[in-house]
């Protein structure tokens, strides 16, 4: 079983409560709190899909744009020395710091994912 659920671009967690004897989760990588639960994996997946559909429908009814998980930008605090070294490396390679970071993340994920 995957440790996450995926549907319509949204990612959901999978957790288990031994106390309540159920599975539960929430949508990840958005600020809105959207939860779901089920007794079986099949029920959990159905509840997850229903939660995503309900979230999208609620946003539409309220005239709000739904949050998109991982919108494509993030802030990273790396300290002065690493920032300077990365900026110099990007300059030497004639690429932007964003491009250098994107390349480094792609390379890392190819070898560690």
C-alpha positions in Angstrom: 0.0 0.0 0.0 1.3 3.5 -0.8 1.8 5.8 2.1 -0.2 8.4 0.4 -3.4 8.8 -1.7 -3.5 10.7 -5.0 -6.6 12.2 -6.8 -7.1 15.2 -9.0 -3.6 16.6 -8.2 -4.2 16.3 -4.4 -2.2 14.2 -2.0 -3.7 12.6 1.1 -2.1 11.0 4.1 -2.8 7.5 5.4 -2.8 7.1 9.2 -4.1 4.4 11.5 -5.7 4.7 15.0 -5.4 1.5 17.0 -7.5 3.1 19.7 -10.4 3.9 17.4 -9.7 0.9 15.1 -10.0 3.1 11.9 -7.9 4.6 9.2 -7.8 8.4 8.7 -6.0 11.1 6.8 -5.9 14.7 5.6 -5.1 16.5 2.5 -1.4 17.4 2.4 0.4 20.5 1.2 -2.5 22.9 1.5 -3.5 25.2 4.4 -7.2 24.2 4.4 -7.9 21.4 6.8 -9.7 18.6 4.9 -10.0 15.2 6.8 -11.4 11.8 5.9 -11.6 8.4 7.5 -12.7 4.8 6.8 -12.7 1.3 8.3 -10.9 -0.3 5.4 -8.4 0.8 2.8 -11.2 0.9 0.2 -13.4 3.0 2.4 -10.5 5.4 3.2 -9.7 5.8 -0.5 -13.4 6.5 -1.3 -13.6 9.0 1.6 -10.4 10.7 0.4 -11.9 11.1 -3.1 -15.1 12.4 -1.7 -13.3 14.9 0.5 -11.3 16.2 -2.5 -14.5 16.5 -4.6 -16.3 18.2 -1.6 -13.4 20.6 -1.1 -13.4 21.6 -4.8 -17.2 22.0 -4.8 -17.2 24.1 -1.6 -14.6 26.4 -3.1 -16.7 26.8 -6.2 -19.8 27.5 -4.2 -18.0 30.2 -2.2 -16.4 31.7 -5.3 -12.9 30.9 -4.0 -10.0 29.5 -5.9 -9.0 26.1 -4.4 -5.5 25.8 -3.1 -3.1 23.9 -5.3 -0.7 21.6 -3.5 3.0 22.6 -3.9 2.3 25.6 -6.1 5.9 25.6 -7.5 7.8 28.0 -5.3 9.1 27.8 -1.7 11.5 29.6 0.5 14.6 27.8 1.8 16.8 29.2 4.6 20.3 27.9 3.9 22.5 30.4 5.7 24.9 33.0 4.3 27.8 30.8 3.3 25.8 28.2 1.4 23.8 30.9 -0.3 26.9 32.7 -1.4 28.6 29.5 -2.6 25.4 28.6 -4.6 25.2 32.1 -6.1 28.8 31.9 -7.2 28.4 28.4 -8.7 25.3 29.6 -10.6 27.3 32.5 -12.0 30.1 30.3 -13.0 27.7 28.0 -14.8 25.9 31.0 -16.3 22.5 29.9 -14.9 20.2 31.5 -12.4 20.1 30.4 -8.8 16.6 29.0 -9.4 17.9 26.9 -12.3 20.9 25.7 -10.2 18.5 24.7 -7.4 16.1 23.0 -9.7 19.0 21.0 -11.3 20.3 20.0 -7.9 16.9 18.9 -6.7 16.3 16.9 -9.9 19.7 15.2 -9.6 19.1 14.4 -5.9 15.6 13.0 -6.6 16.9 10.8 -9.5 19.4 9.2 -7.1 17.4 9.1 -3.9 13.7 8.7 -4.8 
